[in-house]
Amino acid sequence: MLPFEASPARVARRKQAAADHATSVALMKWLSKQTKSMGIAQHVYVVGGAVRNFVLGQPVKDIDLVVDSLAMRKRGRDAEWVAKRLMDRIPRSAHPKLHTSNLLVSTIVITEPSLLDGNQMQGEEIDIATARAEEYAVDAETGEYTGHKPISVEPTTLEDDVSRREFTFNTLLWRLMDLAQGPDKAEIIDLTGCGVRDLKNREMRCPGDPDEILAKDPTRIIRTIKFAFKYGMKLPPDVKAAAKRQAKGLKRIPSKAWTVLQTIVFDNPQYKKALDVMEDLGVTDVLAEMMQSSKQFSSTLGKYSHKRGLAYMFDLMDVGIPVDAPMKFLDTAQRKRLREITTGMERDEALSYLETLKNPGKVYDKKFIPTLAMSLGYKGKEMSKFMPGVIAIGREALLADPTLRDNPSALMRQVEQRVRRETPARVAMRWASENEPTNPGLWAKVQALAKGEQKSMSHDGKTIAAPNDGAGFTVFPSAYANGWASKTYGDLGGGWKKKARGKAKKDVGHGGLDEWFSGHGGAKGKGEDATWGDWVSISPVTKTLPSGKKVQKGDIVGECGISDDADWSEITKGGEDPLKCMPRQKAHDMPKAERAEKAKAKQKAEQADSSRGKKPTMTPTFDKKADQVQRIQMKREAAARLRSEWRGDRG
């Protein structure tokens, strides 16, 4: 396709827009003729989108009418009265339907095929509203608006009616009296005096207080997004600031917000432009919060984005909308690799690849994992520990080489080779946890290597270097160090014997490395060189800290040991309920959502432990136990006296 050629879809949309425009013009001419014959054409107006689009040179689509009932000065002549009389003039074969509401709005719908000047009218809707003033519900305690629809309306002047609309360019009017020959010759009525100017300048200015207008109906913020990305409208500083402040109002109407967002943004072919505007106005942050607080909203948006495909999901995630539930099992680097691999894939192929990563076992032969486990000595409950490791290895292989998905034999071969390489260290680590070294001196030297306390060591003519280029395991969890140390000790001829029953784990098993690498109190009494810098703290909350810094759940917020800092003192009760800590590398590899869950669980556990305190001694349970002990003691003393007396008698 040449650069200047339009796509078939775009050509089809243009043809449809041209047809809609012709239909709308024919309908306006018909309405002008009918209201003239009714003697009311000077009091009924076309308002809003139709006039706006015409001035912008865009196709006219929807026809919205407003009736100046006060100007007609006859009781009962409102939108419903006009709608009923128009219904009488529509051919019965078109099967028109009339819907009315208590908001002084009536809608005529043409349900069957019907031609008007050669234009198909089936499906056309004509909204007719009485010029009205609106009242919105306000929370008595907070003073903030609730909902998004008015709780009451009453007829008012046309000037008051247009002042309640969101933008000046949507207040522009055509009088039906002037539309007999179509909109080309009709006068544009600009009651605010600035609607045409703002429209030509592409500026979204409000006819009243922007905060008040946007707070009453939060869906107006979504329409703001539409005008920005669809028509290239600019937001003046006061309106932009108000939109950012009032975006939070979407939280109170999640169902309606989703409906409007789907129609205006998510279904739109230009949704990426809309996402940029949403991010600029802080709407994406609000949506992320709504997904946390509303399961229904989260489920709806999550399922919708998944249905659209991985590329769509990544686009939403780029602006902070958390639709990553289907890929939570992947860490940040793996997600990046997934995006690289699936770029250019068809939607179904990309989703299928994601499912394969979630469970690589679908590629394997059914007997592969059980057979491999048995050959390595795993059985029974140990399989629950073996399976996750094999899945992770298979996943990494598929990410490194996506073609393995179509080559099960090659994938199984790679997985088996890696599992067999890693298993000796894991077996050695498990053995060390259940046994103690027969050569404590050698084991101590190997520990020193693992900790990075010495660069290398010699034993029986062999020279062993400390891992990680002599630095030791300074940022890894203890499992890495234990596995390496146990295997190295065994390779040097070290042996093991069963632990003495009841012997403290901190002295044997894992070589005492658990406490050294824990980053907590275990290292301090031993003079080891463990530091908080190897571990990081995780935020359990989303909030703005006293310093002004904003954090979200799951954020890495600093080194361990910051729990009693000023920023965290209130959350941790001065450090009594410390933040969740974990190894730096592990934290960075873990998905943010998983870190958030662990941090929240840690906080709950600490709070529960703090509130539980020491059990008071004088409780019913304690008294009952004390009575039992006392009775037993009395029986023993009585038996002792009897034995003494019996021996005395015998003597």
C-alpha positions in Angstrom: 0.0 0.0 0.0 1.3 3.4 -1.0 1.9 6.0 1.9 -1.0 8.2 0.7 -3.5 5.4 0.3 -6.1 5.1 3.0 -6.7 1.7 4.6 -10.0 -0.1 3.7 -11.2 0.4 7.3 -10.6 4.1 7.1 -12.3 4.4 3.7 -15.3 2.6 5.1 -15.4 4.9 8.1 -15.3 8.0 5.9 -18.2 6.6 3.7 -20.3 5.9 6.8 -19.6 9.4 8.2 -20.6 11.0 4.9 -23.9 8.9 4.9 -24.5 9.9 8.5 -24.0 13.6 7.6 -26.5 13.4 4.7 -29.0 11.7 7.0 -28.6 14.3 9.7 -29.1 17.2 7.2 -32.2 15.6 5.8 -33.6 15.1 9.3 -32.9 18.8 10.3 -34.7 20.0 7.2 -37.7 17.7 8.0 -37.8 18.9 11.7 -37.7 22.5 10.5 -40.6 21.9 8.2 -42.7 20.1 10.8 -42.1 22.6 13.7 -42.9 25.5 11.3 -46.3 23.9 10.6 -46.8 23.5 14.4 -45.9 27.2 14.9 -43.0 26.5 17.3 -39.9 26.5 15.0 -38.6 29.7 16.6 -38.6 28.1 20.1 -36.9 24.8 19.2 -33.1 24.6 18.6 -30.4 22.2 17.5 -27.7 22.3 20.2 -24.2 21.0 20.9 -22.3 18.4 18.8 -24.1 19.0 15.4 -23.2 22.7 15.4 -19.7 22.1 16.7 -18.9 19.6 14.1 -20.3 21.8 11.3 -18.1 24.7 12.3 -15.0 22.4 12.4 -15.8 21.0 9.0 -16.6 17.6 10.4 -19.5 15.4 9.5 -22.7 16.1 11.5 -24.1 13.0 13.1 -26.3 13.2 16.2 -29.2 15.7 16.4 -30.0 17.0 19.9 -32.9 19.5 20.3 -33.6 21.9 23.2 -37.0 23.4 23.7 -37.4 26.9 25.2 -40.6 26.0 27.0 -40.7 29.3 28.9 -40.6 31.3 25.7 -43.7 29.4 24.3 -45.7 30.7 27.3 -48.2 27.9 27.2 -48.5 25.4 30.0 -47.4 21.9 29.2 -45.5 22.8 25.9 -42.2 21.1 26.7 -39.9 18.5 25.2 -42.4 15.6 25.7 -45.2 17.7 24.1 -43.0 18.4 21.1 -41.9 14.8 20.8 -45.5 13.4 20.8 -46.5 15.8 18.0 -43.5 14.8 15.9 -44.4 11.2 16.5 -47.8 11.8 14.9 -46.0 13.1 11.7 -43.6 10.1 11.3 -44.9 7.4 8.9 -46.3 4.4 10.9 -44.3 2.0 8.8 -41.2 3.4 10.5 -42.5 2.1 13.8 -41.2 5.1 15.9 -40.8 4.6 19.6 -41.0 7.3 22.3 -39.0 7.1 25.5 -39.4 9.8 28.2 -37.5 10.4 31.5 -38.1 12.5 34.6 -35.2 14.7 33.6 -37.4 16.5 31.0 -35.8 14.5 28.1 -37.7 12.6 25.5 -36.2 10.4 22.8 -37.7 9.3 19.5 -36.2 6.1 17.9 -37.0 4.9 14.4 -37.0 1.1 14.6 -38.0 0.0 11.1 -36.6 0.9 7.6 -37.8 4.2 6.3 -36.4 6.6 3.7 -36.3 10.4 4.0 -35.1 12.2 0.8 -33.3 8.9 -0.1 -31.6 8.5 3.3 -32.2 5.5 5.5 -33.6 6.6 8.8 -33.8 3.2 10.6 -31.9 3.4 13.9 -31.9 7.2 14.1 -32.5 8.8 17.5 -33.8 12.3 18.1 -33.1 13.6 21.7 -35.4 16.4 22.7 -34.8 18.2 26.1 -36.6 21.0 27.8 -34.2 23.9 28.7 -33.6 23.1 32.3 -31.7 23.9 35.5 -30.2 20.9 37.3 -29.6 20.0 41.0 -27.0 17.3 41.9 -26.8 15.3 45.2 -24.2 16.5 47.7 -22.7 14.4 50.6 -23.8 16.2 53.8 -20.5 15.4 55.6 -17.9 16.0 52.9 -19.8 18.6 50.8 -18.8 16.7 47.7 -21.1 15.7 44.8 -22.2 12.1 44.6 -23.3 10.2 41.5 -23.3 11.8 38.1 -26.9 12.5 37.2 -29.1 15.4 38.5 -31.6 14.5 41.2 -34.0 17.1 40.1 -34.6 19.5 37.2 -36.9 22.3 36.4 -37.6 24.4 33.3 -35.5 27.5 32.9 -34.4 30.0 30.3 -32.2 29.1 27.3 -29.4 31.3 28.7 -29.4 29.3 32.0 -29.5 26.0 30.2 -26.4 26.6 28.1 -24.5 27.8 31.2 -24.6 24.3 32.7 -22.9 22.7 29.8 -19.2 21.6 30.0 -17.7 23.8 27.3 -18.6 27.0 25.5 -18.4 25.4 22.0 -21.2 22.9 23.1 -23.5 25.8 23.8 -23.8 26.9 20.1 -27.3 26.7 18.7 -29.2 26.6 15.4 -32.9 27.7 15.4 -35.1 25.1 13.6 -36.8 28.1 11.9 -33.5 28.7 10.1 -32.8 25.1 9.0 -35.4 24.7 6.2 -32.6 24.7 3.6 -30.0 23.0 5.8 -27.2 24.3 8.0 -25.2 26.2 5.4 -27.5 29.3 5.6 -28.5 29.0 9.2 -27.4 31.5 11.8 -25.2 30.2 14.6 -26.5 31.5 17.9 -23.7 32.0 20.5 -25.3 33.0 23.8 -22.0 32.9 25.8 -20.4 35.2 23.3 -17.2 33.2 23.1 -18.3 29.7 21.9 -17.3 30.3 18.3 -14.1 32.0 19.2 -13.0 29.2 21.5 -14.0 26.6 18.9 -11.9 28.2 16.2 -9.0 28.5 18.7 -9.4 24.8 19.6 -9.7 25.7 23.3 -11.9 23.9 25.8 -13.2 26.7 28.0 -16.0 26.2 30.5 -19.0 28.6 30.6 -18.8 28.5 34.4 -16.5 27.4 37.2 -14.5 24.4 35.8 -14.3 22.6 39.1 -18.0 22.9 39.7 -18.9 21.8 36.2 -16.6 18.7 36.2 -17.3 17.8 39.8 -21.1 17.5 39.2 -20.6 14.9 36.4 -17.2 13.1 36.3 -18.0 11.6 32.8 -17.4 15.1 31.5 -13.7 14.5 32.2 -13.8 11.6 29.8 -15.4 13.8 27.1 -12.6 16.2 27.7 -10.2 13.4 26.7 -12.2 12.8 23.6 -12.1 16.5 22.5 -8.4 16.5 23.1 -7.3 13.5 21.1 -10.1 13.5 18.5 -10.3 17.2 17.6 -6.9 18.4 18.9 -8.5 20.7 21.5 -6.3 22.4 24.0 -7.0 22.7 27.7 -6.4 26.1 29.3 -4.4 26.0 32.5 -7.5 26.5 34.8 -9.6 23.8 33.1 -6.6 21.3 33.0 -6.0 21.9 36.7 -9.7 21.4 37.5 -9.8 18.2 35.4 -6.8 16.8 37.4 -8.5 17.7 40.7 -11.9 16.2 39.8 -10.7 13.0 38.0 -11.1 11.3 41.4 -14.9 11.6 40.9 -14.7 8.7 38.5 -14.3 6.4 41.5 -17.8 7.0 42.6 -19.3 5.8 39.3 -17.1 2.8 38.3 -19.8 1.2 36.1 -20.8 4.3 34.2 -17.1 5.3 34.0 -16.3 2.0 32.3 -19.2 2.4 29.8 -18.1 5.9 28.8 -14.4 5.0 28.7 -15.0 1.9 26.5 -17.1 3.9 24.0 -14.9 7.0 23.8 -11.4 5.7 24.5 -10.8 1.9 24.6 -12.8 1.0 21.5 -11.3 3.9 19.5 -8.7 3.1 16.9 -6.7 6.1 18.2 -6.8 4.9 21.8 -3.0 5.4 22.2 -3.5 9.2 21.8 -6.3 9.0 24.3 -4.1 7.2 26.8 -1.5 9.9 26.6 -4.1 12.5 27.4 -5.5 10.4 30.3 -2.0 10.1 31.7 -1.4 13.8 31.5 -4.7 14.5 33.4 -4.0 11.9 36.1 -6.9 9.7 34.9 -4.7 6.6 34.5 -3.7 6.9 38.2 -7.4 7.1 39.2 -8.1 4.0 37.0 -5.3 2.1 38.8 -6.8 3.0 42.1 -10.3 1.9 40.9 -8.9 -1.5 39.9 -7.6 -1.9 43.5 -10.8 -0.8 45.1 -13.4 -2.3 42.8 -13.2 -6.0 41.9 -16.0 -5.6 39.3 -14.2 -2.7 37.5 -10.8 -4.5 37.7 -12.4 -7.7 36.3 -14.2 -5.9 33.5 -11.2 -3.9 32.3 -8.8 -6.9 32.8 -11.0 -9.2 30.7 -11.5 -6.5 28.0 -7.8 -5.8 27.6 -7.0 -9.5 27.6 -9.5 -10.0 24.8 -7.9 -7.2 22.8 -4.5 -9.0 23.1 -1.0 -8.7 24.6 0.0 -5.6 22.6 -3.1 -3.8 23.9 -2.4 -4.9 27.5 1.2 -3.6 27.3 0.0 -0.2 25.9 -2.3 0.1 29.0 0.5 -1.0 31.3 2.8 1.6 29.8 0.6 4.4 31.3 0.2 2.7 34.7 -3.1 0.8 34.2 -2.5 -2.6 35.9 -4.0 -5.1 33.5 -1.1 -7.5 34.1 -2.9 -10.2 36.0 -2.4 -12.8 33.2 1.3 -12.3 33.3 2.0 -11.9 37.1 4.1 -15.0 37.1 6.7 -13.2 35.0 9.3 -10.8 36.4 10.1 -7.4 34.9 12.8 -8.7 32.6 10.7 -11.6 31.5 7.8 -9.3 30.6 10.1 -7.2 28.5 11.3 -10.2 26.7 7.7 -11.4 26.2 6.9 -8.1 24.6 9.9 -8.3 22.2 8.9 -11.8 21.2 5.2 -11.2 20.6 5.5 -7.9 18.8 4.3 -8.6 15.3 2.4 -11.8 16.4 -1.2 -12.1 15.7 -3.4 -11.7 18.8 -4.3 -15.4 19.2 -0.7 -16.5 18.7 0.6 -14.1 21.3 -2.0 -15.2 23.9 -1.2 -18.8 23.2 2.5 -18.2 23.7 1.7 -16.5 27.1 -0.3 -19.6 28.1 2.6 -21.8 27.2 5.0 -19.7 29.4 2.6 -20.0 32.3 2.7 -23.8 32.0 5.5 -25.1 29.8 4.3 -28.6 30.8 1.8 -28.3 28.0 4.7 -28.7 25.6 6.3 -31.7 27.4 5.5 -35.3 27.1 3.1 -36.2 30.0 5.7 -38.6 31.5 8.7 -36.3 31.2 8.5 -34.5 34.6 7.6 -37.6 36.7 10.3 -39.6 35.1 12.9 -36.9 35.5 11.9 -36.4 39.2 12.2 -40.1 39.9 15.6 -40.3 38.3 16.8 -37.5 40.7 15.3 -39.1 43.8 12.3 -36.8 44.2 9.1 -38.5 45.3 5.9 -37.9 47.3 5.7 -34.5 48.9 9.1 -33.5 47.5 7.4 -33.2 44.1 5.8 -30.0 45.2 9.3 -28.5 45.5 10.5 -30.0 42.3 7.7 -28.9 40.0 8.1 -25.1 40.4 11.8 -25.3 39.6 11.2 -27.3 36.4 8.4 -25.0 35.3 10.7 -22.0 35.8 13.6 -23.6 33.9 11.2 -24.4 31.0 9.9 -20.9 31.0 13.4 -19.4 30.8 14.2 -21.7 27.9 11.1 -20.7 26.0 11.9 -17.0 26.5 15.4 -17.5 25.3 14.3 -19.5 22.3 10.6 -19.2 21.4 11.0 -21.8 18.6 11.3 -24.5 21.3 7.5 -24.3 21.7 7.3 -26.2 18.4 10.1 -28.5 19.2 9.2 -30.5 22.4 12.2 -32.8 22.2 14.7 -30.0 22.1 12.9 -28.2 25.0 12.8 -31.3 27.2 16.5 -31.9 26.5 17.4 -28.4 27.6 15.3 -28.6 30.7 16.7 -32.0 31.7 20.3 -30.8 31.2 19.8 -27.7 33.4 17.8 -29.6 36.1 20.6 -32.2 36.4 23.2 -29.4 36.6 21.4 -27.6 39.4 20.2 -30.6 41.4 23.5 -31.5 43.1 23.7 -28.2 44.8 20.1 -28.4 45.9 20.5 -31.9 47.2 23.7 -30.8 49.1 21.9 -27.9 50.6 19.1 -30.1 51.8 21.6 -32.6 53.2 23.4 -29.8 55.1 20.2 -28.8 56.8 19.7 -32.3 58.2 23.3 -33.2 59.1 26.4 -31.6 60.7 30.0 -31.6 59.2 32.4 -34.3 60.2 35.2 -31.8 59.4 34.1 -28.5 61.1 37.4 -26.8 60.2 37.0 -27.3 56.5 33.4 -26.4 56.7 34.3 -23.1 58.4 36.8 -22.3 55.6 34.1 -22.9 53.0 31.7 -20.7 54.9 34.3 -17.9 54.9 34.5 -18.2 51.1 30.8 -18.1 50.7 30.6 -14.9 52.9 33.5 -13.3 50.9 35.6 -13.1 54.1 38.5 -14.6 52.1 39.2 -14.6 48.4 40.4 -18.2 48.1 41.6 -21.3 50.1 43.7 -24.3 49.5 42.9 -27.9 50.6 44.7 -31.1 49.6 46.4 -29.4 46.7 43.2 -27.8 45.4 42.7 -24.0 45.3 39.1 -22.8 45.5 38.2 -19.2 44.7 35.4 -17.4 46.5 32.2 -17.1 44.3 31.3 -13.9 42.5 34.9 -13.0 41.7 36.0 -13.2 45.3 33.2 -11.1 46.7 31.1 -14.0 48.0 27.4 -14.0 48.2 26.8 -10.4 49.4 23.4 -9.7 47.9 21.8 -13.2 47.5 19.5 -15.1 49.8 21.0 -17.8 51.9 19.8 -20.6 49.7 22.3 -19.6 47.0 25.2 -19.6 49.6 24.1 -22.8 51.2 23.9 -24.7 48.0 27.3 -23.5 46.8 29.0 -24.0 50.2 27.5 -27.5 50.7 28.5 -28.7 47.3 32.0 -27.2 47.5 32.5 -28.8 51.0 31.5 -32.2 49.6 33.8 -31.8 46.5 36.7 -31.2 48.9 36.0 -34.5 50.7 34.0 -33.1 53.6 31.6 -35.5 55.2 28.4 -35.3 57.2 26.8 -37.0 60.2 23.3 -36.9 61.5 22.6 -33.9 63.8 22.5 -34.6 67.5 18.9 -34.6 68.4 17.7 -31.2 69.6 20.8 -29.4 68.6 20.2 -25.7 67.6 19.8 -25.2 63.9 21.8 -22.0 64.0 24.9 -23.9 64.9 24.7 -26.6 62.2 22.7 -27.2 59.1 23.0 -24.6 56.3 26.4 -23.9 57.9 24.9 -21.2 60.1 24.6 -19.1 56.9 20.8 -18.7 57.3 21.2 -16.1 60.1 24.2 -14.5 58.5 22.3 -13.8 55.4 19.0 -13.0 57.0 19.9 -9.3 57.4 18.2 -9.3 60.8 19.5 -9.8 64.3 21.2 -13.1 63.7 24.4 -11.6 62.4 24.9 -8.9 64.9 25.9 -11.1 67.9 28.4 -13.0 65.8 30.5 -10.1 64.5 29.7 -11.1 60.9 29.9 -8.5 58.2 26.3 -8.6 57.1 24.9 -5.1 56.2 21.4 -3.7 55.8 22.6 -2.5 52.3 22.2 -6.0 51.0 18.5 -5.9 51.8 15.7 -3.5 50.9 12.4 -2.4 52.5 9.0 -2.8 50.7 6.1 -0.3 51.1 2.8 -1.9 52.2 0.8 1.2 51.4 0.0 3.7 48.7 0.3 7.2 50.1 2.2 10.5 50.2 4.8 10.4 53.0 5.5 13.3 55.4 8.5 14.3 53.2 6.2 14.7 50.2 7.4 11.6 48.5 4.7 9.5 46.9 4.9 5.7 47.2 2.8 2.8 46.0 2.2 -0.7 47.4 5.1 -2.9 46.5 7.6 -0.1 45.9 11.2 -0.6 46.9 11.6 2.3 49.3 15.1 2.0 50.6 17.5 -0.1 52.6 16.3 -2.2 55.6 16.4 -0.4 58.9 14.4 2.6 57.7 11.2 1.5 59.6 11.7 4.1 62.4 12.5 6.9 60.0 10.2 10.0 60.1 8.5 9.0 56.9 7.6 5.6 58.1 7.3 6.1 61.9 3.5 6.5 61.8 2.9 3.4 59.6 5.3 1.2 61.7 4.5 2.7 65.1 8.0 4.0 65.5 9.5 0.9 64.2 7.6 -1.6 66.4 5.9 -3.0 63.3 8.8 -3.0 60.8 8.5 -2.9 57.0 8.9 -6.1 55.0 12.6 -6.7 54.0 14.0 -9.0 51.4 17.3 -9.4 49.5 17.9 -6.7 47.0 18.3 -8.9 43.9 15.2 -11.0 44.9 13.1 -7.8 45.3 14.1 -6.4 41.9 13.3 -9.7 40.2 9.9 -10.1 41.9 6.8 -8.5 40.3 5.6 -5.4 42.1 2.2 -6.9 42.9 3.8 -9.9 44.6 6.1 -7.6 46.6 3.0 -5.6 47.7 1.2 -8.8 48.9 4.2 -9.9 50.9 4.6 -6.4 52.4 1.0 -6.2 53.4 1.0 -9.7 54.9 4.1 -8.7 56.9 2.4 -5.6 58.2 -0.7 -7.5 59.3 1.4 -10.1 61.0 3.4 -7.4 62.9 0.2 -5.6 63.9 -1.4 -8.8 65.1 1.7 -9.7 67.1 1.9 -6.2 68.6 -1.8 -6.2 69.6 -1.6 -9.7 71.0 1.0 -8.9 73.6 1.7 -11.3 76.6 -1.1 -13.5 77.8 -2.2 -12.4 81.3 -1.6 -15.0 83.9 -4.9 -14.7 85.7 -7.2 -16.1 83.1 -9.8 -18.9 83.3 -7.5 -21.1 81.3 -4.6 -20.4 83.7 -6.7 -20.9 86.8 -8.0 -24.2 85.5 -4.5 -25.4 84.7 -3.3 -24.2 88.1 -6.1 -26.2 89.8 -5.1 -29.3 87.9 -1.5 -28.9 88.9 -2.5 -28.3 92.5 -4.8 -31.4 92.6 -2.0 -33.6 91.2 0.4 -32.2 93.7 -2.0 -33.0 96.6 -2.5 -36.5 95.3 1.3 -37.0 95.1 1.8 -35.7 98.7 -1.0 -37.9 100.0 0.5 -40.9 98.3 3.9 -40.1 99.8 2.4 -39.9 103.3 0.8 -43.2 102.8 4.0 -44.8 101.6 5.8 -43.3 104.6 3.3 -44.5 107.1 3.3 -48.0 105.5 7.0 -48.2 105.7 6.8 -47.1 109.4 4.3 -49.7 110.2 6.4 -52.3 108.5 9.4 -51.2 110.5 
